[in-house]
């Protein structure tokens, strides 16, 4: 008996806004939505595909009344695939992210950022091919 990691749920005030932000960050699309909920992903899951192999999880943004209070205990890490880490940080700032300090110190190979609702995530080293 086994399970699959199929989705990551993120509580937020504005699911549409956060889903739009993360679609731009990850090149995902909206695959489902209902009142107070938006699901995004790189593929549309089917039961058969999920049962056959481990696939990338989708992200679900669920509207909740309370705000974020403390540092996340779970966060996303993203790796640029076609540019430098610095270029990706600049792009994400333009999308509405902010740089943030969670006590990581100055000499780190990653950049800690927050999405438009303050959820922390890390931008890691680039995976872009070297020229």
C-alpha positions in Angstrom: 0.0 0.0 0.0 1.3 3.5 -0.9 0.2 7.1 -1.4 1.2 9.8 -3.9 2.1 13.4 -3.2 -0.6 15.0 -5.5 -1.0 18.5 -4.3 0.3 21.2 -2.0 -2.4 23.4 -0.4 -1.6 27.1 0.5 -3.9 29.1 2.6 -4.4 32.7 1.5 -6.7 35.7 1.3 -6.8 36.0 -2.5 -6.5 32.6 -4.3 -6.9 34.2 -7.8 -4.0 36.7 -7.2 -1.7 34.1 -5.7 -2.5 31.5 -8.4 -1.7 34.1 -11.1 1.6 35.0 -9.4 2.7 31.3 -9.1 1.5 30.5 -12.7 4.0 33.2 -13.8 6.8 32.0 -11.6 6.5 28.3 -12.5 4.9 28.5 -16.0 1.9 26.6 -14.7 -1.8 27.0 -15.8 -5.0 27.1 -13.9 -6.4 23.5 -14.0 -9.4 23.9 -11.7 -11.2 26.5 -9.7 -14.3 26.9 -7.5 -15.5 29.5 -4.9 -12.5 30.4 -2.8 -10.1 27.9 -4.4 -7.8 27.8 -7.4 -5.6 24.8 -8.5 -2.6 25.2 -10.8 -0.2 22.8 -12.3 2.0 21.8 -15.2 -0.4 19.0 -16.1 -4.0 18.0 -15.5 -3.9 14.9 -13.3 -5.9 11.8 -14.0 -6.4 8.9 -11.7 -4.6 6.6 -14.1 -1.5 8.7 -14.4 -1.3 9.3 -10.7 -1.6 5.6 -10.0 1.0 4.7 -12.7 3.9 7.0 -11.4 4.9 9.8 -9.2 4.1 13.1 -10.9 4.7 16.7 -10.0 2.2 17.9 -7.4 -0.3 20.7 -8.2 -0.7 23.8 -6.1 -4.0 24.7 -4.6 -4.7 28.1 -3.1 -7.6 28.1 -0.6 -9.2 31.3 0.8 -9.0 31.5 4.6 -10.0 34.5 6.8 -6.8 34.6 9.0 -3.5 36.1 7.8 0.0 34.7 7.9 1.5 35.2 11.4 4.9 33.5 11.6 7.6 32.1 9.3 6.4 29.2 7.2 7.3 25.7 8.4 7.1 24.5 4.8 8.2 26.5 1.7 8.9 26.1 -2.0 12.3 26.2 -3.5 12.6 27.2 -7.2 15.6 27.0 -9.5 15.9 29.2 -12.6 16.2 27.1 -15.8 17.1 29.6 -18.5 18.8 32.5 -16.8 20.9 33.4 -13.8 19.7 33.4 -10.2 20.1 37.2 -10.1 18.0 37.6 -13.3 15.3 35.4 -11.8 15.2 37.4 -8.6 14.7 40.5 -10.6 11.9 38.9 -12.6 10.2 37.8 -9.5 10.5 41.2 -7.9 8.7 42.5 -11.0 5.9 40.0 -10.5 5.3 41.2 -6.9 7.7 39.1 -4.8 9.9 40.7 -2.2 13.2 39.8 -0.7 12.9 38.8 3.0 15.0 37.8 5.9 14.2 34.7 7.9 17.6 34.6 9.7 19.4 33.0 6.8 22.5 35.2 7.0 24.3 37.1 4.3 26.6 34.5 2.7 24.1 32.1 1.2 23.9 30.6 -2.3 20.1 31.1 -2.4 17.8 34.1 -2.1 14.9 34.1 0.3 11.8 35.8 -1.1 8.1 36.1 -0.2 5.1 35.9 -2.6 2.5 38.7 -2.6 0.9 37.4 0.6 4.2 36.9 2.5 4.7 33.2 2.0 8.5 32.6 1.9 10.2 30.7 -0.9 13.8 30.3 -2.0 15.4 31.0 -5.3 18.3 28.5 -5.6 21.2 28.2 -8.0 20.4 28.4 -11.7 20.0 25.2 -13.7 20.6 27.1 -17.0 23.2 25.6 -19.3 26.5 27.4 -19.3 27.4 29.3 -22.5 
